[in-house]
Amino acid sequence: MIIDTEIKEVKLITPRVFSDERGSFNEVFSTRALENAGIDFKPVQENCAFSKKKGTVRGIHFQNYPHAQAKLVRCTKGRVMDYAIDLRKDSPTYLKHVCYELTEENKKQLFIPKGFAHAVINLEDNSEIEYLVDALYEPSCDRSITPYDKMININWGFDELILSEKDKNAPSLEKSDCNF
């Protein structure tokens, strides 16, 4: 099942899971299912991010045009909160974000289109996400925004965040050269 979120371009996907005494089976990716929901997404790269400690944030990340990426994110181990942040300056939902809990049990996925930033926080230790992207990683277009950005104003739910050096040193959106 593919449903619109509060930001209609961002989709929450709940796959059908077939379970029996042996275990379970579910379709993780289907071009046909996405196309039937009006989503044109042709992945070219798959990424995996494993974080050891709860409270670890990865983000707020995006790639500028001409190498902007749409993403299809799922949690393969543990539990995370996944965020899509609208950075499209001409959008009625500019600077708004949606977030959903993705777990290895619920198997939900979040589709994040181009023009959005992405962030994820571990809700428990030893969590992992995998995500497909529709454009290859391009270092010259790679961008970060500080997770503490006042304009975006995410309540992470933790007193202290565990951040990479890249994210600790990321600029505010106001100082970013985001070109969406």
N, C-alpha and C positions, 0 to 999 in steps of 0.2 A: 504494500500500500504506500503510495506517495501522496503526501499532503502539503499544502502551502503552510508556511509559518506566518508569523505576524508581519514579516517582510516577504511578500509573495514570491519573489524570485528565489529565495532560499527554501529548500524543500527538506522535509523530514521523511525518511524512507524507513518503513518497517517491513522487512522481508517476511515472507511466509516460511515458517519452520516446520519441517516434517520430522516428527520424533517417533521412535519406537524403542523396543528393549535394547537395540544395538547402539542407540545414540540419536543423532539428528543430522539433517541435511537442510541447507538453504542455499538459494541462489544469491551469491554475493554481488554480482554485477550482470546487468542485462541491458544492452543497447536498446533492444526492443521495448523493454519496460520504461526506460527513460524517455525514448521517443514518443511512446504512447501518452506520457505525461507532459509532452511539449518541451523536453529538455534535449538539446543537441550537445552531447558530450562525448568526445572521442579521446580517451586517455592515451598518453604517450609515455608516462613514467609512473612508477609506484614507489612511494616512500614509506618508511617505517620509523617511528620515533618511540623509544622506550625510555621511561623516566623512573628512577629508583624510589623517589620520595614523594609522598603526598604534599601538595602545595607547590609543586614544580610547575612553572608556567613556561610554555613555548609560544611566543608571540608577543606582540601583535605583529604579524608578518604578512607580506604581499609582494608581488612583483609588479612593477610599473609596466605600462604599455611601452613598446609593442610586444612584450613577453608576459602579459598578465595571464594568470592561471585561474581556471575553475577547478574546484576540488570536490572529491567525493570521499568523505572521512568516515572511518569506523573504528571502534575500539576492539582489539583482538585479545586483550588481557587486562583485567582489572576494571577500573571505573574512572571516567573523566567527565568534565564539563567542557563542551565544545562550543566555541563562539564564532559567529559570523558578524562582522562589523561593516556597515554600508559606508563606503568612502566616495561614492559617486556624488560629486558636488551638485549636480542638477536633479538629484533624486528627492522625492518627497520624504523618504526615510533616511536622508543623509545623517550620519553619525549615530543612528540607532543601531542596536545590536540585538540578536537573538542568541539564546544558548539552550542547549539540550544535553541531558545526561546520556552519554553513550557508554554501554557496558558490554563485556563479553557475553553476558546473559541475555540482554534485551536485543542485541544484534542490530540496533538502529544505526542508521547512517545519516549524515548531514551533507546535502549538496550545497556548495557555496560557489556562486557564479563569479565571473570576472567583475572587478570593480569593488570587491569586498576584501577586507583583511580577515585573517584567521588567527585564532588563539585557542589554546587548550590548557587546562589545568588538571593535574592529577588529583582525584578525590581519595585515592588510596595508594599505598606503596606499590611499586612494581606494576605500573600500568603502561599499556602500549597502544598506539594508534597506527593504523595503516591508511594511506590515502592515495588515491589516483589523481593525477593532474593532467590537464589537456595541453600543456605547453612545457617544454623542457626547462630545467633550471637554468637561468641566465644570471650569473653573478652581477653583471652591470645593472640589472634591473631589480635586484633583490633589495627590499626595504624592510625596516622595522620601525615601530612606534613604541614608545615607552608604555609598559603595562599600567603605569600610573597616570596616563594622560587624562587631564581634567575634562577635555571636550568629549571624550568617549565615555569616561566615567563608569568603568566596570567595577562592580563589587565582587571581588574574587572569593570572598568568604573565608579568607585566611588572614591572620594578623601579619604574618611574614611570608613573603614569596621567595621561592628558590628560582633564581634567574641565571641565565648565561651572561657572560661578559657582554656579548652583543646586545642583549635585551636591557642590561643595566645601563648601557651607554646609548641606547636608542633615543632619538629626538622626540619631541612632542609632535603631534600631527601638524600643529601650527608652523613648526620649523621644517617639516618634511616637504619633499618635492613630489608628493603623491600627484599623479597626473590623470586621475579618473574623472 
